[in-house]
Amino acid sequence: QVQLVESGGGLVQAGGSLRLSCTASGRTFNNYAMGWFRQAPGKEREFVAAIIYSGASTHYADSVKGRFTISRDNAKNTVDLQMNNLKAEDTAVYYCAAASRPWTEDPRTFDTGSWGQGTQVTVSS
């Protein structure tokens, strides 16, 4: 069982920045990819970003590419999402996810993983 806790959400003006953090705890025998998803009102949950265990490979949704950066610190069991140039359409609850199997080059890797409770990001225009 992996427990995930997100922090860093808040209210920001369009064009501003936020940095989300996720801390993982609990028993883990293997370390796999971690990622971020988001869900806006009236929309399905969507993939935002993922990073494999070594950090050598990152993956982003087209909508955030060039603006968001995912990183991880395995010694601290944390994964961060630096969000720059925020837009109103970035408003959503952001969820941290931890995979329980190797990355498959598909965000559905996380379907059987662990999820945090989410943190609200609100971008005002």
Contacts in CASP RR format, 6 or more apart in sequence:
PFRMAT RR
TARGET T0000
AUTHOR 0000-0000-0000
METHOD contacts of the structure
MODEL  1
QVQLVESGGGLVQAGGSLRLSCTASGRTFNNYAMGWFRQAPGKEREFVAA
IIYSGASTHYADSVKGRFTISRDNAKNTVDLQMNNLKAEDTAVYYCAAAS
RPWTEDPRTFDTGSWGQGTQVTVSS
1 26 0 8 1.000
1 27 0 8 1.000
1 114 0 8 1.000
2 24 0 8 1.000
2 25 0 8 1.000
2 26 0 8 1.000
2 27 0 8 1.000
2 28 0 8 1.000
2 98 0 8 1.000
2 100 0 8 1.000
2 113 0 8 1.000
2 114 0 8 1.000
3 24 0 8 1.000
3 25 0 8 1.000
3 26 0 8 1.000
3 114 0 8 1.000
3 116 0 8 1.000
4 22 0 8 1.000
4 23 0 8 1.000
4 24 0 8 1.000
4 96 0 8 1.000
4 97 0 8 1.000
4 98 0 8 1.000
4 114 0 8 1.000
4 115 0 8 1.000
4 116 0 8 1.000
4 117 0 8 1.000
5 22 0 8 1.000
5 23 0 8 1.000
5 25 0 8 1.000
5 96 0 8 1.000
5 116 0 8 1.000
5 117 0 8 1.000
6 20 0 8 1.000
6 21 0 8 1.000
6 22 0 8 1.000
6 94 0 8 1.000
6 95 0 8 1.000
6 96 0 8 1.000
6 116 0 8 1.000
6 117 0 8 1.000
6 118 0 8 1.000
6 119 0 8 1.000
7 20 0 8 1.000
7 21 0 8 1.000
7 22 0 8 1.000
7 23 0 8 1.000
7 119 0 8 1.000
8 18 0 8 1.000
8 19 0 8 1.000
8 20 0 8 1.000
8 21 0 8 1.000
8 119 0 8 1.000
9 18 0 8 1.000
9 20 0 8 1.000
9 94 0 8 1.000
9 119 0 8 1.000
9 120 0 8 1.000
9 121 0 8 1.000
10 18 0 8 1.000
10 119 0 8 1.000
10 120 0 8 1.000
10 121 0 8 1.000
10 122 0 8 1.000
11 122 0 8 1.000
11 123 0 8 1.000
11 124 0 8 1.000
12 18 0 8 1.000
12 86 0 8 1.000
12 121 0 8 1.000
12 122 0 8 1.000
12 123 0 8 1.000
12 124 0 8 1.000
13 123 0 8 1.000
13 124 0 8 1.000
14 86 0 8 1.000
14 87 0 8 1.000
14 88 0 8 1.000
14 123 0 8 1.000
14 124 0 8 1.000
14 125 0 8 1.000
15 84 0 8 1.000
15 85 0 8 1.000
15 86 0 8 1.000
15 87 0 8 1.000
15 123 0 8 1.000
16 84 0 8 1.000
16 85 0 8 1.000
16 86 0 8 1.000
16 123 0 8 1.000
17 82 0 8 1.000
17 83 0 8 1.000
17 84 0 8 1.000
17 85 0 8 1.000
17 86 0 8 1.000
18 83 0 8 1.000
18 86 0 8 1.000
18 121 0 8 1.000
19 80 0 8 1.000
19 81 0 8 1.000
19 82 0 8 1.000
19 83 0 8 1.000
20 36 0 8 1.000
20 80 0 8 1.000
20 81 0 8 1.000
20 83 0 8 1.000
20 94 0 8 1.000
20 96 0 8 1.000
20 119 0 8 1.000
20 121 0 8 1.000
21 78 0 8 1.000
21 79 0 8 1.000
21 80 0 8 1.000
21 81 0 8 1.000
22 34 0 8 1.000
22 36 0 8 1.000
22 78 0 8 1.000
22 79 0 8 1.000
22 80 0 8 1.000
22 81 0 8 1.000
22 96 0 8 1.000
22 116 0 8 1.000
23 76 0 8 1.000
23 77 0 8 1.000
23 78 0 8 1.000
24 34 0 8 1.000
24 77 0 8 1.000
24 78 0 8 1.000
24 79 0 8 1.000
24 98 0 8 1.000
25 77 0 8 1.000
31 53 0 8 1.000
31 74 0 8 1.000
32 52 0 8 1.000
32 53 0 8 1.000
32 98 0 8 1.000
32 99 0 8 1.000
32 100 0 8 1.000
32 101 0 8 1.000
32 102 0 8 1.000
32 103 0 8 1.000
32 109 0 8 1.000
33 50 0 8 1.000
33 51 0 8 1.000
33 52 0 8 1.000
33 53 0 8 1.000
33 98 0 8 1.000
33 99 0 8 1.000
33 102 0 8 1.000
33 103 0 8 1.000
33 109 0 8 1.000
33 110 0 8 1.000
34 50 0 8 1.000
34 51 0 8 1.000
34 72 0 8 1.000
34 79 0 8 1.000
34 96 0 8 1.000
34 97 0 8 1.000
34 98 0 8 1.000
34 99 0 8 1.000
35 48 0 8 1.000
35 49 0 8 1.000
35 50 0 8 1.000
35 51 0 8 1.000
35 70 0 8 1.000
35 79 0 8 1.000
35 96 0 8 1.000
35 97 0 8 1.000
35 98 0 8 1.000
35 99 0 8 1.000
35 110 0 8 1.000
36 48 0 8 1.000
36 49 0 8 1.000
36 50 0 8 1.000
36 70 0 8 1.000
36 79 0 8 1.000
36 81 0 8 1.000
36 94 0 8 1.000
36 95 0 8 1.000
36 96 0 8 1.000
36 97 0 8 1.000
37 45 0 8 1.000
37 46 0 8 1.000
37 47 0 8 1.000
37 48 0 8 1.000
37 94 0 8 1.000
37 95 0 8 1.000
37 97 0 8 1.000
37 107 0 8 1.000
37 110 0 8 1.000
38 45 0 8 1.000
38 46 0 8 1.000
38 48 0 8 1.000
38 90 0 8 1.000
38 92 0 8 1.000
38 93 0 8 1.000
38 94 0 8 1.000
38 95 0 8 1.000
38 121 0 8 1.000
39 45 0 8 1.000
39 46 0 8 1.000
39 92 0 8 1.000
39 93 0 8 1.000
39 95 0 8 1.000
40 89 0 8 1.000
40 91 0 8 1.000
40 92 0 8 1.000
40 93 0 8 1.000
43 92 0 8 1.000
45 95 0 8 1.000
46 61 0 8 1.000
47 61 0 8 1.000
47 107 0 8 1.000
48 60 0 8 1.000
48 61 0 8 1.000
48 64 0 8 1.000
48 68 0 8 1.000
48 81 0 8 1.000
48 94 0 8 1.000
49 58 0 8 1.000
49 59 0 8 1.000
49 60 0 8 1.000
49 61 0 8 1.000
49 64 0 8 1.000
49 68 0 8 1.000
49 70 0 8 1.000
49 81 0 8 1.000
50 58 0 8 1.000
50 59 0 8 1.000
50 70 0 8 1.000
50 103 0 8 1.000
50 107 0 8 1.000
50 109 0 8 1.000
50 110 0 8 1.000
51 57 0 8 1.000
51 58 0 8 1.000
51 59 0 8 1.000
51 70 0 8 1.000
51 71 0 8 1.000
51 72 0 8 1.000
51 79 0 8 1.000
52 58 0 8 1.000
52 103 0 8 1.000
53 72 0 8 1.000
53 74 0 8 1.000
55 71 0 8 1.000
55 72 0 8 1.000
57 103 0 8 1.000
58 69 0 8 1.000
58 70 0 8 1.000
59 105 0 8 1.000
59 107 0 8 1.000
60 66 0 8 1.000
60 68 0 8 1.000
60 70 0 8 1.000
63 89 0 8 1.000
64 83 0 8 1.000
64 90 0 8 1.000
67 83 0 8 1.000
67 84 0 8 1.000
67 85 0 8 1.000
67 86 0 8 1.000
68 81 0 8 1.000
68 82 0 8 1.000
68 83 0 8 1.000
68 84 0 8 1.000
69 81 0 8 1.000
69 82 0 8 1.000
69 84 0 8 1.000
70 79 0 8 1.000
70 80 0 8 1.000
70 81 0 8 1.000
70 82 0 8 1.000
71 79 0 8 1.000
71 80 0 8 1.000
71 82 0 8 1.000
72 78 0 8 1.000
72 79 0 8 1.000
72 80 0 8 1.000
73 79 0 8 1.000
73 80 0 8 1.000
79 96 0 8 1.000
81 94 0 8 1.000
83 90 0 8 1.000
83 121 0 8 1.000
86 121 0 8 1.000
86 123 0 8 1.000
87 123 0 8 1.000
87 125 0 8 1.000
88 123 0 8 1.000
88 124 0 8 1.000
88 125 0 8 1.000
89 123 0 8 1.000
90 121 0 8 1.000
90 123 0 8 1.000
91 121 0 8 1.000
91 122 0 8 1.000
91 123 0 8 1.000
92 121 0 8 1.000
93 118 0 8 1.000
93 119 0 8 1.000
93 120 0 8 1.000
93 121 0 8 1.000
94 118 0 8 1.000
94 119 0 8 1.000
94 120 0 8 1.000
94 121 0 8 1.000
95 115 0 8 1.000
95 116 0 8 1.000
95 117 0 8 1.000
95 118 0 8 1.000
96 115 0 8 1.000
96 116 0 8 1.000
96 118 0 8 1.000
97 110 0 8 1.000
97 113 0 8 1.000
97 114 0 8 1.000
97 115 0 8 1.000
97 116 0 8 1.000
98 110 0 8 1.000
98 113 0 8 1.000
98 114 0 8 1.000
98 115 0 8 1.000
99 109 0 8 1.000
99 110 0 8 1.000
99 112 0 8 1.000
99 113 0 8 1.000
100 112 0 8 1.000
100 113 0 8 1.000
100 114 0 8 1.000
101 109 0 8 1.000
101 112 0 8 1.000
101 113 0 8 1.000
102 109 0 8 1.000
103 109 0 8 1.000
END
